[in-house]
């Protein structure tokens, strides 16, 4: 079973795609804000693709604690983000994305790996593993609860 959680208008497209792929009967849909919906527990994986950059550190910490509580003991969180280097000006894609978040969100940012790892650890996760998604400019960060 796969649970999809997003705004209703996004889930409409997700339902269409799940139907076209023949997996609608194995799909569950939870509409609404991630911060407001009640999540089940025991998930093997929670995917957070291009999500953390919309929010500030404290909001992400709340979000990641909620994710940790929803995972099984062997579960993982998988985060996909634009990640600038510690100098915050390279690589160009990460730096430009940080500028975009500064100008288009109330408190978003493109977080460095050190910042994402700090969020994860404070939320109760162990060390993260980082994987390149080249040629895409984002990175995949995977972590498990302690």
C-alpha positions in Angstrom: 0.0 0.0 0.0 1.2 3.5 -0.9 -0.1 6.5 0.9 -0.1 9.8 -1.0 -0.4 13.0 1.1 -0.8 16.4 -0.6 -3.3 19.1 -1.4 -6.5 17.8 -3.0 -5.8 19.3 -6.4 -2.5 17.5 -6.5 -4.0 14.3 -5.4 -6.5 14.5 -8.3 -3.6 14.2 -10.7 -2.1 11.5 -8.5 -5.3 9.4 -8.7 -5.4 9.7 -12.5 -1.8 8.5 -12.7 -2.4 5.7 -10.2 -5.4 4.6 -12.2 -3.5 4.7 -15.5 -0.7 2.6 -13.9 -3.1 0.1 -12.5 -2.2 0.7 -8.8 -5.2 2.7 -7.7 -6.5 -0.3 -5.6 -3.1 -0.2 -3.7 -3.2 3.5 -3.1 -4.5 5.6 -0.2 -5.0 9.4 -0.5 -4.8 11.9 2.4 -5.7 15.4 1.4 -4.6 18.5 3.2 -1.6 20.3 4.8 1.1 17.9 6.0 1.1 19.9 9.2 -2.6 19.3 9.9 -3.3 15.8 8.7 -3.1 12.8 11.0 -0.6 10.3 9.7 -0.6 6.5 10.2 2.4 4.8 11.7 4.6 1.9 10.5 5.6 3.4 7.2 8.7 1.9 5.6 9.7 5.1 3.7 8.5 8.7 3.8 9.4 10.7 0.7 10.0 14.4 1.1 10.8 15.5 -2.5 11.6 19.2 -2.8 9.7 20.1 0.4 12.1 21.3 3.1 13.2 24.4 1.2 9.8 26.0 1.6 10.2 26.3 5.4 12.5 27.6 8.1 14.6 25.4 10.4 12.0 25.2 13.3 9.2 24.4 11.0 11.3 21.7 9.3 12.2 20.3 12.7 8.5 19.9 13.6 7.9 18.3 10.2 10.8 15.8 10.6 9.7 14.9 14.1 6.2 14.0 12.7 7.9 12.0 10.0 10.0 10.1 12.5 6.9 9.2 14.6 5.2 7.8 11.5 8.0 5.4 10.5 8.4 1.8 11.4 11.5 0.9 13.5 13.3 0.0 10.3 11.9 3.0 8.3 13.7 5.7 6.4 13.1 9.2 5.4 14.2 10.1 1.8 14.7 13.8 1.2 15.4 15.3 -2.3 16.6 18.9 -2.3 18.8 21.4 -4.0 21.8 21.5 -1.7 24.3 24.3 -1.8 27.9 23.8 -0.6 28.9 25.1 2.8 30.1 28.3 1.0 26.5 28.8 -0.1 27.6 30.2 -3.5 28.4 26.8 -5.2 27.3 24.9 -7.1 25.5 27.4 -9.2 22.1 25.5 -9.1 22.1 25.3 -5.3 23.1 29.0 -4.9 20.5 30.2 -7.4 17.8 28.1 -5.8 18.7 29.6 -2.4 18.2 33.1 -3.9 14.8 32.0 -5.3 13.7 30.8 -1.9 14.8 34.1 -0.3 12.7 36.0 -2.8 9.6 33.8 -3.1 8.9 32.3 0.3 8.3 33.8 3.7 11.1 31.8 5.4 12.4 29.1 3.0 16.0 28.4 2.1 18.2 26.0 0.2 19.9 24.2 3.1 23.4 22.8 3.2 24.0 19.2 4.0 25.3 20.2 7.4 22.0 22.1 8.0 19.9 19.2 6.8 21.9 16.8 8.9 21.4 19.0 12.0 17.6 19.1 11.4 17.6 15.3 11.1 19.6 14.7 14.2 17.6 17.1 16.3 14.4 15.3 15.1 15.7 12.0 16.3 17.4 10.5 13.2 20.8 9.0 12.9 23.5 9.9 10.5 22.3 10.6 6.9 23.5 9.1 3.7 23.9 11.4 0.7 23.5 10.3 -2.9 24.0 12.3 -6.1 21.1 12.4 -8.5 23.3 13.6 -11.4 22.6 14.8 -14.0 19.8 16.4 -11.9 21.1 19.2 -9.6 19.4 17.8 -6.5 20.7 15.4 -3.9 19.0 12.5 -2.1 19.5 12.4 1.6 18.4 9.2 3.5 18.2 8.8 7.3 16.8 6.3 9.8 15.5 7.0 13.3 17.8 6.3 16.1 
